[in-house]
Amino acid sequence: MSVPIDRVGKILAGDEAGWFVKVLDDSGSTGGFLILTSPVPTFETGFDSWVADHDGLVGYFIESGWKVEWS
C-alpha cells in the first residue's frame, strides 16, 4: 500500500469517514510520521497520531479501515 506524504485526502470509509487526513514526514524530529485528521480540510482543528516507520504507517491505515480519496 502506498500512502502519500504531505497531501490532503478525504476519508471515504472506515474510522472518521467524512474527515480529512494528511501524513507528514517527521523523520527530522522524531524519526517517524505524523498522521493528522480533521473535520475540515484546513486542519485548523483535529487530532494527530504518530507512528515510528513506514510499516507502522501502512498498518495504521489498514487498522483504521480507511479508503481515502487523495487530492
Backbone bond lengths (Angstrom), bond angles and torsions (degrees), N, CA, C in turn:
res aa  C-N    CA-C-N  psi(-1)  N-CA   C-N-CA  omega(-1)  CA-C   N-CA-C  phi
1 M - - - 1.452 - - 1.529 108.43 -
2 S 1.305 115.07 136.06 1.455 121.68 178.08 1.529 108.66 -104.36
3 V 1.327 116.65 127.04 1.456 121.76 178.32 1.524 107.28 -114.97
4 P 1.329 118.07 113.90 1.464 120.55 179.42 1.530 112.19 -62.86
5 I 1.317 115.54 144.02 1.452 122.12 178.64 1.531 108.86 -104.72
6 D 1.323 115.64 137.21 1.469 123.01 176.48 1.524 113.29 63.44
7 R 1.336 115.71 32.96 1.470 121.37 174.39 1.519 108.38 -126.96
8 V 1.305 116.71 147.07 1.459 122.03 178.10 1.517 108.97 -88.74
9 G 1.319 115.71 135.25 1.449 121.34 175.54 1.514 110.18 -130.10
10 K 1.316 115.83 152.19 1.463 120.86 175.10 1.517 107.73 -101.24
11 I 1.322 116.72 128.28 1.458 122.35 -179.95 1.526 107.68 -79.14
12 L 1.336 116.09 114.04 1.464 121.33 -177.06 1.522 112.26 -91.28
13 A 1.340 117.39 -28.55 1.464 121.34 -178.30 1.519 109.08 -149.86
14 G 1.331 115.35 154.37 1.455 121.36 179.67 1.521 110.94 100.77
15 D 1.332 115.23 -166.80 1.464 119.96 177.90 1.528 109.79 -57.22
16 E 1.305 116.27 138.56 1.469 123.60 177.47 1.535 113.50 63.58
17 A 1.326 117.01 30.94 1.471 120.89 176.90 1.520 109.51 -54.24
18 G 1.322 116.07 136.48 1.458 122.58 -177.99 1.522 113.12 95.31
19 W 1.326 116.32 -13.53 1.456 121.52 178.43 1.519 110.22 -88.80
20 F 1.317 115.60 178.84 1.455 122.87 179.50 1.523 109.31 -115.26
21 V 1.336 115.94 151.89 1.458 121.60 -179.54 1.528 109.55 -134.28
22 K 1.315 115.58 146.20 1.455 122.00 175.40 1.523 107.51 -146.96
23 V 1.321 116.88 134.22 1.458 122.49 179.56 1.524 108.48 -108.19
24 L 1.326 115.97 130.75 1.464 121.50 178.41 1.525 109.53 -115.38
25 D 1.315 115.74 136.09 1.467 121.52 174.62 1.526 107.04 -77.26
26 D 1.313 116.15 112.73 1.455 121.47 -178.31 1.527 110.86 -110.45
27 S 1.342 115.47 25.77 1.468 119.73 -175.58 1.531 112.45 -62.45
28 G 1.311 117.86 -27.59 1.454 120.59 179.24 1.520 113.40 -69.34
29 S 1.320 117.28 -28.70 1.466 121.07 -178.66 1.524 112.86 -103.66
30 T 1.336 116.13 -49.89 1.467 119.77 -172.83 1.524 113.43 -115.77
31 G 1.322 116.05 -11.61 1.457 119.72 -177.73 1.515 114.32 84.60
32 G 1.333 117.57 2.55 1.460 120.64 -176.47 1.513 112.89 -129.63
33 F 1.328 114.37 -149.37 1.463 122.33 -178.28 1.524 109.84 -127.85
34 L 1.331 116.35 140.06 1.457 122.67 171.32 1.521 108.41 -97.47
35 I 1.320 116.20 135.49 1.463 122.17 177.42 1.520 106.69 -115.01
36 L 1.326 116.01 111.40 1.463 121.88 -178.75 1.519 109.04 -98.68
37 T 1.334 116.87 135.13 1.465 121.53 173.37 1.516 108.54 -128.88
38 S 1.328 115.44 144.64 1.457 120.31 -175.78 1.522 110.34 -156.37
39 P 1.335 116.70 150.47 1.454 118.88 174.28 1.531 112.72 -76.67
40 V 1.343 116.75 -10.14 1.462 121.31 -179.95 1.533 110.16 -125.63
41 P 1.332 117.69 145.26 1.474 120.16 -174.96 1.527 114.72 -69.56
42 T 1.311 117.47 -10.38 1.467 120.98 178.67 1.534 112.40 -87.88
43 F 1.330 116.89 -8.92 1.465 123.64 178.64 1.529 112.67 59.74
44 E 1.343 116.41 30.14 1.469 120.90 176.94 1.523 110.90 -67.30
45 T 1.317 116.49 -30.61 1.463 122.64 175.72 1.519 106.92 -131.42
46 G 1.300 116.38 160.99 1.450 119.24 176.88 1.514 112.21 144.57
47 F 1.313 114.83 -156.03 1.455 122.07 -174.14 1.518 109.75 -135.55
48 D 1.330 115.25 163.43 1.458 118.89 173.41 1.522 109.92 -136.93
49 S 1.306 114.91 152.15 1.458 123.70 175.63 1.520 107.15 -132.62
50 W 1.318 116.24 163.95 1.459 121.03 -178.52 1.513 109.25 -134.20
51 V 1.332 116.05 139.95 1.462 122.27 172.52 1.525 108.03 -129.63
52 A 1.330 115.98 153.07 1.459 121.40 -171.50 1.523 114.79 -78.78
53 D 1.345 116.64 -27.02 1.460 118.06 -174.04 1.531 110.60 -157.70
54 H 1.335 115.53 -179.91 1.469 120.70 -177.51 1.522 111.90 -61.97
55 D 1.327 117.89 -39.76 1.468 120.37 178.30 1.524 110.61 -61.46
56 G 1.319 116.59 -40.67 1.454 120.84 176.68 1.520 112.18 -64.62
57 L 1.313 116.46 -36.15 1.464 121.71 178.16 1.523 110.87 -64.20
58 V 1.316 115.76 -48.67 1.471 120.33 178.78 1.529 109.72 -61.89
59 G 1.324 117.12 -43.83 1.457 121.19 178.75 1.518 112.60 -60.25
60 Y 1.324 116.73 -38.16 1.465 121.61 178.80 1.532 110.14 -62.59
61 F 1.319 116.23 -45.05 1.471 120.42 179.68 1.522 110.90 -64.85
62 I 1.326 117.23 -41.34 1.467 120.78 179.50 1.525 110.33 -65.17
63 E 1.333 116.69 -47.08 1.465 120.77 -179.09 1.521 111.70 -62.41
64 S 1.326 117.55 -34.58 1.465 121.72 178.97 1.524 112.32 -74.05
65 G 1.337 116.82 -15.82 1.468 120.45 -178.96 1.519 112.25 69.75
66 W 1.324 116.54 25.10 1.462 119.96 -173.79 1.508 113.38 -74.96
67 K 1.324 114.46 133.84 1.458 123.31 162.87 1.526 103.51 -112.75
68 V 1.327 116.44 119.23 1.471 120.69 -172.51 1.516 110.67 -119.42
69 E 1.317 115.88 135.89 1.461 122.21 171.85 1.532 105.61 -100.29
70 W 1.321 115.90 113.60 1.470 121.57 -176.54 1.522 110.73 -90.21
71 S 1.327 115.67 138.34 1.478 119.46 178.13 1.507 110.50 -93.95
